[in-house]
Amino acid sequence: MKKIGVSLLIAFVGGAVAIGGYKLFENKQMESMTFEEKQKVFYANNPEAEIMSSTGNPDFTQAAAAVSPGVVNIKVNMKVRESRRGGGGSPFDMFEEFFGMPQGRRQQQPRQASASGSGVLISADGYIVTNNHVVEDADKIEVKMTDQRIYEAKVIGRDPDFDLALIKINATGLPFVKLGDSDRVRIGEWVLAVGYPLSLKSTVTAGIVSAKGRKIGILGEQSSPYGYGQSDEPIANTAVESFIQTDAVINKGNSGGALVNARGELIGINAAIASPTGTYAGYGFAIPVNLVTKIVNDFKQFGTVQRGYVGVNFSEVDEAIRKEFGIDDINGLYVFDVVKDGAAAGAGIKKGDIITKVEGQTVYASSDLQERVARLSPGDKLKLTYKRDGKEKDVVLTLKGQEAKKDKATDEASKSAAEIFNKLGASFTPASDAQKKKFGANSGVVVSQVHRGGIFDEFGIERGLIITHVNGQPVNNVDEVESALAKTTRNMIRITGVSERGSFEYRFPVGL
């Protein structure tokens, strides 16, 4: 009898160890998955969470109930340093009008200011997508759930060219919004905008998709529709605009919120409004989710966007182009320049060619190519069709990379670990086993991006350095960096690591 009891105990313990080992393996697998893969696993295991599209008369109650808990209110505190502009201005002013920043002449002396926006949870472990302009100047970021729970957030990555940012809170088991497919969005279909407009609590409005692929000129000068390059040097504008336009009511504070279809699937991140007054006047604009998912996966894996470039400078074919160059084409992109040794040059595209299709789809506007390329990374293949001497030819080119741009970030620190993390003005990715082996390190994160004005920038900490310890604590990912920052004492951060030039140590104050 005792033998049977011992055998059962051994079997039970063995089973428990096996289950525990499986769970550890499963957790590691989930961490390496993209956000789309994580969601597929969740919905495969929870089919009851799927929302069926309503038929007949519109009924958005199920979609609203499913989505609202996954859309959060973001509050940021920032230090306003100088006047950037006066009141009035562009009807597409999302940075101040839409986000709710005060108009008029700003004080010249530093002062504390706050603003609020929205964000969308896209995973149960706390990753939130929002607009770059919501968090770019933040000293402190707070996230408030619909159930009134409040968390402090850190920035994982952000990019002004896409007006997107990925932030994270330390929590699990959170509600999130299902990712949809913006390529399947049709003009005229019903959509919901969910967010926190005008300092109100969670608010849902309904409308239709009124246009796709809109370029409204809010992210940079549009004289060159896409920042591929000019001659041997890249041109300045690399902003990407291909908005979904909707007449669902969107106001200040909706920035970073969700645009969803009748099935409760995320199809876009609300980013701007067209308004002469700064409040709703008929149209809002959202960043397509298929572009969003590529960008946030890059943020999570690399800390910065991995951009592929075609290597051409072009303009949309219009009446002026047709008249000047004597062409009969109604649609397409006229190539003005081809970058030497760029992807287009390698595929045989030349100045004077007209790009007519991308992946077999007719190009009507620059945004048709702009968004498609923005979803890809260096090394990815892209099929283009171009016309020369009246004949079309298909080519498959391999996109080239370019060193990531630096952009403005925060420049001071405050008392919490998350705030200090944001004030570093940097993004991090885990060091690979090969990198750690090369330098004989047992731990490490790679500095993947350094923003102007941040602490790292001020102290000359460069991209590519491997940080092994923060405040004496080994670090292997962004969460461990934040945890180590919590141990900051005497208002001084200590960072040690390795590079090609040998080991290094930095000590700098955090302005507490």
Summary of the structure (lengths in Angstrom):
residues: 512
radius of gyration: 24.7
end to end distance: 67.0
largest distance: 98.0
contacts: 1749
relative contact order: 0.10
helix: 25%
strand: 33%
